[in-house]
Amino acid sequence: MTAIRKILSVKGSYLKIEIPEDLKGKDIEVIILPLNEENTKKTARKKYDFSDIAGKLKWRGDAVAVQRSMRDEW
């Protein structure tokens, strides 16, 4: 199933929607919903705070040599 979501600004009483080629000739469903604060709060995602897992890796040895040996295992 293909889902297309567009947020548009309506300036008149007409709305033009361009349909992708793969949907031409097929039955489709069009739903028009007003965009308000309730709808945007549900879809807005909070950014994850990586500060609790961020850090610095102390590597001992030759990183390039280890990478090459891992690649050679394939």
Distance bins in CASP14 RR format, pairs under 12 A and 6 or more apart:
PFRMAT RR
TARGET T0000
AUTHOR 0000-0000-0000
RMODE 2
METHOD distances of the structure
MODEL  1
1 22 0 0 0 0 0 1 0 0 0 0 0
1 23 0 0 0 0 0 1 0 0 0 0 0
1 26 0 0 0 0 0 1 0 0 0 0 0
1 28 0 0 0 0 0 1 0 0 0 0 0
1 29 0 0 0 0 0 1 0 0 0 0 0
2 19 0 0 0 0 0 1 0 0 0 0 0
2 20 1 0 0 1 0 0 0 0 0 0 0
2 21 0 0 0 0 0 1 0 0 0 0 0
2 22 1 0 0 1 0 0 0 0 0 0 0
2 23 1 0 0 1 0 0 0 0 0 0 0
2 26 0 0 0 0 1 0 0 0 0 0 0
2 28 0 0 0 0 1 0 0 0 0 0 0
2 29 0 0 0 0 0 1 0 0 0 0 0
3 20 0 0 0 0 0 1 0 0 0 0 0
3 23 0 0 0 0 0 1 0 0 0 0 0
3 28 0 0 0 0 0 1 0 0 0 0 0
3 29 0 0 0 0 0 1 0 0 0 0 0
3 31 0 0 0 0 0 1 0 0 0 0 0
4 17 0 0 0 0 1 0 0 0 0 0 0
4 18 0 0 0 0 1 0 0 0 0 0 0
4 19 0 0 0 0 1 0 0 0 0 0 0
4 20 1 0 0 1 0 0 0 0 0 0 0
4 22 0 0 0 0 0 1 0 0 0 0 0
4 23 0 0 0 0 1 0 0 0 0 0 0
4 28 0 0 0 0 1 0 0 0 0 0 0
4 29 0 0 0 0 0 1 0 0 0 0 0
4 30 0 0 0 0 1 0 0 0 0 0 0
4 31 0 0 0 0 0 1 0 0 0 0 0
5 17 0 0 0 0 0 1 0 0 0 0 0
5 30 0 0 0 0 0 1 0 0 0 0 0
5 31 0 0 0 0 0 1 0 0 0 0 0
5 32 0 0 0 0 0 1 0 0 0 0 0
5 33 0 0 0 0 0 1 0 0 0 0 0
5 35 0 0 0 0 0 1 0 0 0 0 0
5 39 0 0 0 0 0 1 0 0 0 0 0
5 43 0 0 0 0 1 0 0 0 0 0 0
6 15 0 0 0 0 1 0 0 0 0 0 0
6 16 0 0 0 0 0 1 0 0 0 0 0
6 17 1 0 0 1 0 0 0 0 0 0 0
6 18 0 0 0 0 1 0 0 0 0 0 0
6 19 0 0 0 0 0 1 0 0 0 0 0
6 20 0 0 0 0 0 1 0 0 0 0 0
6 30 0 0 0 0 0 1 0 0 0 0 0
6 31 0 0 0 0 0 1 0 0 0 0 0
6 32 0 0 0 0 0 1 0 0 0 0 0
6 33 0 0 0 0 0 1 0 0 0 0 0
6 35 0 0 0 0 0 1 0 0 0 0 0
7 32 0 0 0 0 0 1 0 0 0 0 0
7 33 0 0 0 0 0 1 0 0 0 0 0
7 34 0 0 0 0 0 1 0 0 0 0 0
7 35 1 0 0 1 0 0 0 0 0 0 0
7 36 0 0 0 0 0 1 0 0 0 0 0
7 39 0 0 0 0 1 0 0 0 0 0 0
7 40 0 0 0 0 1 0 0 0 0 0 0
7 43 0 0 0 0 1 0 0 0 0 0 0
8 14 0 0 0 0 0 1 0 0 0 0 0
8 15 1 0 0 1 0 0 0 0 0 0 0
8 16 0 0 0 0 1 0 0 0 0 0 0
8 17 0 0 0 0 1 0 0 0 0 0 0
8 18 0 0 0 0 0 1 0 0 0 0 0
8 32 0 0 0 0 1 0 0 0 0 0 0
8 33 0 0 0 0 0 1 0 0 0 0 0
8 34 0 0 0 0 0 1 0 0 0 0 0
8 35 0 0 0 0 1 0 0 0 0 0 0
9 15 0 0 0 0 0 1 0 0 0 0 0
9 34 0 0 0 0 0 1 0 0 0 0 0
9 35 0 0 0 0 1 0 0 0 0 0 0
10 16 0 0 0 0 0 1 0 0 0 0 0
10 17 0 0 0 0 0 1 0 0 0 0 0
10 32 0 0 0 0 1 0 0 0 0 0 0
10 33 0 0 0 0 0 1 0 0 0 0 0
10 34 0 0 0 0 1 0 0 0 0 0 0
10 35 0 0 0 0 1 0 0 0 0 0 0
15 30 0 0 0 0 1 0 0 0 0 0 0
15 32 1 0 0 1 0 0 0 0 0 0 0
17 23 0 0 0 0 0 1 0 0 0 0 0
17 28 0 0 0 0 1 0 0 0 0 0 0
17 30 1 0 0 1 0 0 0 0 0 0 0
17 31 0 0 0 0 0 1 0 0 0 0 0
17 32 0 0 0 0 1 0 0 0 0 0 0
18 24 0 0 0 0 0 1 0 0 0 0 0
19 25 0 0 0 0 1 0 0 0 0 0 0
19 26 0 0 0 0 1 0 0 0 0 0 0
19 27 0 0 0 0 0 1 0 0 0 0 0
19 28 1 0 0 1 0 0 0 0 0 0 0
19 30 0 0 0 0 1 0 0 0 0 0 0
20 26 0 0 0 0 0 1 0 0 0 0 0
20 28 0 0 0 0 0 1 0 0 0 0 0
22 28 0 0 0 0 0 1 0 0 0 0 0
23 29 0 0 0 0 0 1 0 0 0 0 0
23 30 0 0 0 0 0 1 0 0 0 0 0
33 39 1 0 0 1 0 0 0 0 0 0 0
33 40 0 0 0 0 0 1 0 0 0 0 0
33 42 0 0 0 0 0 1 0 0 0 0 0
33 43 0 0 0 0 0 1 0 0 0 0 0
34 40 0 0 0 0 0 1 0 0 0 0 0
35 41 0 0 0 0 0 1 0 0 0 0 0
35 42 0 0 0 0 0 1 0 0 0 0 0
35 43 0 0 0 0 1 0 0 0 0 0 0
36 42 0 0 0 0 0 1 0 0 0 0 0
36 43 0 0 0 0 0 1 0 0 0 0 0
37 43 0 0 0 0 0 1 0 0 0 0 0
37 44 0 0 0 0 0 1 0 0 0 0 0
38 44 0 0 0 0 0 1 0 0 0 0 0
48 54 0 0 0 0 0 1 0 0 0 0 0
57 63 0 0 0 0 1 0 0 0 0 0 0
59 65 0 0 0 0 0 1 0 0 0 0 0
59 66 0 0 0 0 1 0 0 0 0 0 0
59 67 0 0 0 0 0 1 0 0 0 0 0
60 66 0 0 0 0 0 1 0 0 0 0 0
61 67 0 0 0 0 0 1 0 0 0 0 0
61 69 0 0 0 0 0 1 0 0 0 0 0
62 68 0 0 0 0 1 0 0 0 0 0 0
62 69 0 0 0 0 1 0 0 0 0 0 0
63 69 0 0 0 0 0 1 0 0 0 0 0
63 70 0 0 0 0 0 1 0 0 0 0 0
64 70 0 0 0 0 0 1 0 0 0 0 0
64 71 0 0 0 0 0 1 0 0 0 0 0
65 71 0 0 0 0 0 1 0 0 0 0 0
65 72 0 0 0 0 0 1 0 0 0 0 0
66 72 0 0 0 0 0 1 0 0 0 0 0
66 73 0 0 0 0 0 1 0 0 0 0 0
67 73 0 0 0 0 0 1 0 0 0 0 0
67 74 0 0 0 0 0 1 0 0 0 0 0
68 74 0 0 0 0 0 1 0 0 0 0 0
END
